[in-house]
Amino acid sequence: MNPTPKNHFKLSEWSGAVGDLGTTLPLAFALIVYNGFSPERIFFLWGIAYILSGWYYKVPVAIQPLKAMAVIAIATGYSASALSTTAVFYGILLILLSTTGVIRWLGNWFTPAIVRGIQLGVGLILAQKAIQLTVENGFFLKSSLTSSLMLNAIIFATLIILLWWVQFRRRFPIILLIIPTGILIAILFNVHLDLSTLHGSLTEPQTPQWNFFLNSLIFLMIPQLPLTLGNAVFAACDACHAFWKEQAQRVTTTKLGFSIGLINIFIGLLGGFPICHGAGGIGAHAQFGGKTGGTTIILGTFFVLVALSPFSTFLFFIPVPVLGAMLLLDSYRLMTLLNKLELKYDLLVAILVGSVSFFTRNLTIALLLGFGLQLGQYLYGKWYLQTSSEL
């Protein structure tokens, strides 16, 4: 009988806690600037969700903003109230899919090859975003302090080497020194952030706008659902068991789907932006040393304390090259899961799904092609066995 998993709060868990900031902070910043969320509300509600996730799952199950929905919301400028209403609708949908057994049925289609392909695609996208984040921004996100591309690139490359050699090879959590140093630089240089919304309430209780349901379904929920099921349910479950084995015994696809739904209803009713359990975030926490739910409890508690303080924007003082380097190394950890596939036919499916999702940014198309190739391989194998037996 496996021992009951327990949370720990060792130094490695503290290091793992910061692993996902490279993905979370840029999206949080954009939602504040373009959609009217306050930093206090973003960090408070996500922090509570992080604490609950770590307490229940006992492994670092990440809390991340829904990426496809965030990109659409940022591009179209949907209001914070419309997006929190969508969180409630999306939460109800995920709970229905989980409690009716639909997620378990869909799991028959998401074979290891498909799941590894999703992880590969997410890893490739994160790698590109890491470089793009470093190239397109100054030394700090939307700050008054300018920086040359060459300086950003040099610091970015140096940090990758430093993190790889010291953090991962020597197992010393140097990231816990790098991040405070970056924030200290911002304070010393008197950096000012160009934020249109600096302060707001911790929560803003919402009554769901039922007349927004159709728009929410067509323009936000349907584009997001394949990514949630593929990356935040099936790939996330697989990543947890690949990284932490017996410690992840509470993690199942049904539970992940249900907790995404439950947390989104909670967040939506309090005026927040919807979240998921992204496989990329799970890989990030693992890459930087997280092994138990203590990792996410630490990060969640930190987010809550930041939200309660008068300095709710200081997390955006982490230098862009630091966020970029962390994001690139996170992507590497996720892509290495491809090595667990042994059959060349499975590798072919995974590479197809990963490359199509990367080049098209459309996981639905990638999944359809992957399912089609799997079906073709199955039919060919069946035909080959039949013809061989007749000879």
C-alpha positions in Angstrom: 0.0 0.0 0.0 1.4 3.4 -1.0 2.1 5.8 1.9 -0.2 8.8 2.1 1.4 11.8 0.3 2.4 14.7 2.4 3.3 18.3 1.7 6.8 19.6 2.5 8.3 23.0 2.6 12.0 22.4 2.0 14.2 24.8 0.1 13.6 22.9 -3.1 9.8 23.6 -2.8 10.5 27.4 -2.4 12.7 27.2 -5.5 10.0 25.3 -7.4 7.4 27.8 -6.3 8.8 30.6 -8.6 9.2 28.3 -11.6 6.0 29.3 -13.3 6.3 33.1 -13.0 7.7 33.3 -16.5 4.3 32.4 -17.9 2.0 33.8 -15.3 3.3 37.3 -14.8 3.3 38.5 -18.4 -0.3 37.3 -18.9 -1.4 38.9 -15.5 0.2 42.2 -16.6 -1.7 42.2 -19.9 -5.0 41.4 -18.2 -4.5 44.3 -15.8 -3.6 46.7 -18.6 -6.1 45.7 -21.3 -9.0 44.2 -19.4 -9.3 46.3 -16.3 -8.5 43.7 -13.6 -6.7 45.0 -10.5 -3.4 43.5 -9.5 -4.9 42.9 -6.0 -7.8 40.8 -7.4 -5.6 38.8 -9.9 -3.0 37.8 -7.2 -5.5 37.3 -4.4 -7.9 34.9 -6.3 -5.1 33.0 -8.1 -3.2 32.8 -4.7 -6.2 31.2 -3.0 -6.6 28.7 -5.9 -2.9 27.8 -5.7 -3.2 27.1 -1.9 -6.2 24.9 -2.4 -4.5 23.0 -5.3 -1.5 22.2 -3.2 -3.5 21.3 -0.1 -5.6 18.8 -2.0 -3.3 17.2 -4.7 -0.1 17.1 -2.7 1.9 17.8 -5.8 2.6 21.1 -7.7 -0.6 21.2 -9.8 -0.2 24.6 -11.4 -2.8 27.4 -11.5 -2.5 29.3 -14.8 -4.7 31.8 -16.7 -6.5 30.1 -19.6 -4.1 31.0 -22.4 -6.4 30.9 -25.5 -9.1 32.8 -23.7 -6.5 35.3 -22.4 -5.1 36.0 -25.8 -8.6 36.5 -27.3 -9.7 38.7 -24.3 -6.5 40.9 -24.5 -7.0 41.3 -28.3 -10.7 42.2 -28.1 -10.7 44.1 -24.8 -13.5 42.2 -23.1 -14.3 43.8 -19.7 -13.3 42.2 -16.5 -17.0 41.5 -15.6 -17.6 39.7 -18.9 -14.5 37.5 -18.4 -15.5 36.7 -14.8 -19.0 35.7 -16.0 -17.3 33.4 -18.6 -15.3 31.9 -15.7 -18.6 30.8 -14.1 -20.0 29.4 -17.4 -16.7 27.6 -18.1 -16.6 26.1 -14.6 -20.1 24.7 -14.9 -19.2 23.2 -18.3 -16.1 21.5 -16.8 -18.0 20.1 -13.8 -20.7 18.7 -16.2 -18.0 17.0 -18.3 -16.3 15.6 -15.2 -19.4 14.3 -13.3 -21.1 12.7 -16.3 -18.0 10.7 -17.2 -17.4 12.4 -20.6 -13.8 13.2 -19.6 -13.1 9.6 -18.9 -14.6 8.6 -22.3 -12.5 11.2 -24.0 -9.5 9.8 -22.3 -9.7 6.8 -24.6 -8.8 9.1 -27.5 -5.9 10.8 -25.7 -3.3 8.1 -26.0 0.3 8.6 -24.7 1.3 9.6 -28.2 -1.3 12.3 -28.4 -0.6 13.6 -24.9 3.2 13.7 -25.5 2.4 15.6 -28.7 0.4 18.2 -26.8 3.3 18.6 -24.3 5.8 19.0 -27.2 3.6 21.7 -28.8 3.2 23.6 -25.6 6.9 23.3 -25.0 7.7 24.7 -28.4 5.3 27.6 -28.0 6.7 28.4 -24.6 10.3 28.4 -26.0 9.2 30.8 -28.7 7.4 33.0 -26.2 10.5 33.1 -24.0 12.6 34.5 -26.9 9.8 36.9 -28.0 9.3 38.2 -24.4 13.0 39.0 -24.2 13.2 40.6 -27.6 10.0 42.7 -27.6 10.3 44.2 -24.1 12.8 46.4 -22.3 14.6 45.3 -19.1 11.2 45.5 -17.2 7.7 45.0 -18.4 6.3 48.3 -19.8 8.6 50.3 -17.6 10.2 53.7 -18.0 13.7 52.1 -18.0 14.9 51.4 -21.5 17.3 48.6 -22.5 19.1 47.6 -25.6 18.2 44.3 -27.3 21.9 43.3 -27.1 22.0 43.8 -23.4 18.8 41.8 -22.9 20.1 39.0 -25.1 23.4 38.8 -23.2 21.7 38.7 -19.8 19.2 36.2 -21.1 21.9 33.9 -22.4 24.0 34.3 -19.2 21.0 33.5 -17.0 20.2 30.3 -19.0 23.8 29.1 -18.5 23.8 30.1 -14.8 20.4 28.5 -14.1 21.4 25.3 -16.0 24.7 24.9 -14.3 24.0 26.0 -10.8 20.2 25.4 -10.4 19.9 22.1 -12.2 23.4 20.5 -12.3 24.6 21.6 -8.9 21.1 21.6 -7.3 21.5 25.0 -5.7 18.4 27.1 -5.9 20.1 30.2 -7.2 16.7 31.5 -8.7 15.9 32.5 -5.1 18.8 34.9 -5.2 18.3 36.1 -8.8 14.7 37.2 -8.5 15.2 39.4 -5.3 18.3 40.9 -7.0 16.3 41.9 -10.1 13.6 43.5 -7.9 16.3 45.4 -6.0 17.7 46.7 -9.3 14.3 48.1 -10.1 14.0 49.8 -6.8 17.6 51.3 -7.0 16.9 52.6 -10.5 13.5 54.0 -9.4 11.6 52.1 -12.1 8.0 53.2 -12.8 5.6 50.8 -14.4 3.2 52.1 -17.1 0.1 50.6 -15.6 -3.3 52.2 -16.2 -4.8 50.4 -13.2 -2.7 50.4 -10.1 -5.2 49.6 -7.3 -8.5 48.0 -6.8 -10.6 45.7 -4.6 -9.5 42.1 -3.6 -12.8 40.8 -4.9 -15.7 42.1 -6.9 -18.7 39.8 -6.4 -20.5 39.2 -9.7 -23.9 38.1 -10.7 -23.4 36.1 -13.9 -24.6 38.0 -17.0 -26.7 35.2 -18.5 -27.3 37.3 -21.7 -23.6 37.0 -22.4 -23.7 33.2 -22.5 -23.9 32.9 -26.3 -21.0 35.3 -27.0 -19.0 33.6 -24.2 -19.6 30.2 -25.7 -18.8 31.0 -29.3 -15.9 33.5 -28.9 -14.2 32.3 -25.6 -15.2 28.9 -24.4 -15.2 26.8 -27.6 -11.8 28.0 -28.7 -10.4 27.3 -25.2 -12.0 23.8 -24.5 -9.7 21.6 -26.7 -6.6 23.2 -25.1 -8.0 22.8 -21.6 -8.9 19.1 -22.1 -5.7 18.3 -24.0 -3.2 20.4 -22.0 -4.8 21.0 -18.6 -6.5 17.7 -18.0 -4.9 14.8 -20.0 -1.4 16.2 -20.5 -1.4 17.7 -16.9 -2.4 14.3 -15.4 0.3 12.5 -17.4 3.0 15.1 -16.4 2.1 14.8 -12.7 2.5 11.0 -12.7 5.7 11.2 -14.9 7.4 13.7 -12.6 6.2 12.6 -9.1 4.8 9.0 -9.4 3.3 7.8 -6.1 3.2 11.3 -4.7 0.6 12.1 -7.4 -1.8 9.4 -6.5 -4.6 11.9 -6.0 -4.3 13.2 -9.5 -6.8 11.9 -12.1 -8.2 13.4 -15.2 -11.7 13.5 -13.7 -10.5 15.3 -10.5 -8.5 17.8 -12.6 -11.5 18.6 -14.7 -13.7 18.9 -11.7 -11.2 21.2 -9.8 -10.8 23.4 -12.8 -14.6 23.8 -12.9 -15.0 24.4 -9.2 -12.2 26.9 -8.9 -13.5 28.8 -11.9 -17.0 29.2 -10.4 -15.4 30.4 -7.2 -13.1 32.9 -9.1 -15.8 34.0 -11.5 -18.3 34.8 -8.7 -15.6 37.0 -7.1 -14.7 38.9 -10.2 -11.5 37.0 -11.3 -10.1 35.7 -14.6 -10.5 31.9 -15.3 -7.7 29.4 -14.7 -6.6 25.9 -15.6 -4.0 23.4 -14.5 -1.6 23.8 -17.4 1.0 21.1 -18.1 3.5 23.8 -18.8 3.2 25.2 -15.3 3.5 21.7 -13.8 6.7 21.2 -15.8 8.0 24.6 -14.6 7.5 23.8 -10.9 9.2 20.4 -11.5 12.1 22.0 -13.4 12.9 24.3 -10.5 12.7 21.6 -7.8 9.0 21.4 -6.7 8.0 17.9 -5.6 5.0 18.3 -3.3 2.0 20.6 -2.9 4.1 22.7 -0.6 5.4 24.4 -3.8 2.0 25.8 -4.8 1.0 26.6 -1.2 4.1 28.7 -0.9 3.4 30.5 -4.2 -0.3 30.9 -3.4 0.5 32.4 0.1 3.0 34.8 -1.4 0.4 35.9 -4.0 -2.2 36.5 -1.3 0.3 38.5 0.8 1.3 40.6 -2.2 -2.4 41.3 -2.9 -3.0 42.4 0.7 0.1 44.7 0.7 0.3 48.2 -0.7 2.9 46.9 -3.2 0.7 44.6 -5.3 2.6 45.5 -8.6 6.2 44.9 -7.4 6.2 41.4 -8.8 6.3 43.0 -12.2 9.8 44.4 -11.3 11.3 41.0 -12.0 13.5 41.7 -15.0 12.3 40.4 -18.4 15.5 38.4 -19.2 14.9 36.5 -15.9 11.3 35.7 -16.9 12.5 34.7 -20.4 15.3 32.4 -19.2 12.9 30.7 -16.7 10.3 30.2 -19.5 12.8 28.7 -21.9 14.1 26.2 -19.4 10.5 25.4 -18.4 9.8 24.6 -22.0 12.8 22.2 -22.2 11.5 20.2 -19.3 8.1 19.7 -20.9 9.6 18.7 -24.3 11.8 16.1 -22.8 8.8 14.0 -21.9 8.8 13.0 -25.5 11.6 10.6 -24.7 9.2 8.4 -22.8 7.7 7.2 -26.1 9.5 4.1 -27.4 7.6 3.1 -30.6 8.5 5.0 -33.7 4.8 5.1 -34.7 3.9 6.8 -31.4 6.8 9.3 -32.0 5.4 10.1 -35.4 2.0 10.9 -34.0 3.5 13.0 -31.2 5.7 15.0 -33.5 2.8 15.6 -35.9 0.6 16.9 -33.1 3.3 19.0 -31.6 4.5 20.6 -34.8 1.0 21.3 -36.1 -0.1 22.9 -32.8 3.1 25.0 -32.8 2.9 26.3 -36.4 -0.9 26.8 -36.5 -1.5 27.7 -32.8 -4.6 25.6 -33.2 -4.7 22.5 -31.0 -8.0 21.4 -32.5 -6.5 21.0 -35.9 -3.5 19.3 -34.4 -5.6 16.8 -32.5 -7.8 16.0 -35.5 -4.7 15.2 -37.5 -3.2 13.2 -34.7 -6.4 11.2 -34.2 -6.5 10.6 -38.0 -3.0 9.4 -38.1 -3.6 7.0 -35.1 -6.7 5.6 -36.8 -4.7 5.2 -40.1 -2.0 3.3 -38.2 -4.5 1.1 -36.5 -6.3 0.2 -39.8 -3.0 -0.4 -41.5 -1.9 -2.7 -38.7 -5.2 -4.6 -38.8 -5.0 -5.0 -42.6 -1.3 -6.1 -42.4 -2.1 -8.8 -39.9 -5.1 -10.0 -41.9 -3.2 -10.2 -45.2 -0.2 -11.9 -43.4 -2.4 -14.6 -41.9 -3.9 -15.3 -45.3 -0.5 -16.0 -47.0 
